[in-house]
Amino acid sequence: MLKISGNDYFINEINFADHIDESVVINKELSESIIQCIEQLIQYFNGERRVFDFVINQDGTAFQKRVWTELSGINYGKTISYLELSRRLGDTKAIRAAASANGKNNLAIVVPCHRVIGSKNDLVGYAGGLWRKRWLLEHEAKIMYGVQTLF
């Protein structure tokens, strides 16, 4: 299950939820941005969409936003290591900071933090759980290459 939050102008949260929190208000009148987000996520899960084009916005530091921009540049069905991510940011010593910013991404799937893996091609760190990360990577590989399992 996904928790999606936003307003009439943008989406600011897409996170995995293992159960429905009774204290969360579920708006029965969905904004156009949330409807567009839901439709595009359905297309993604059906293998019909690789790029999202609804408006997103998440608060963060300048560095976090740089990381999230880099994440958005990782192509569908591809992965990079945390070291490569820090290299793309211009400082391999920033690997831990980049990993931390990656973990603070509030727009799961759309800002594809699941596409960042360990230097030894191992699955490491994912706020939604490693089993979800594996599933997302396998889903994209299956759509992209016809491959069932990568990890």
Secondary structure, DSSP 8 states (H G I E B T S, - for coil): -EEEEE-SS-EEEEEE-SS--TTS---SS--HHHHHHHHHHHHHHTT--SS--S-B-----HHHHHHHHHHHTS-TT--EEHHHHHHHTT-GGGHHHHHHHHHT--BTTTS-GGGEE-TTS-----TT-HHHHHHHHHHHHHHHH--S---
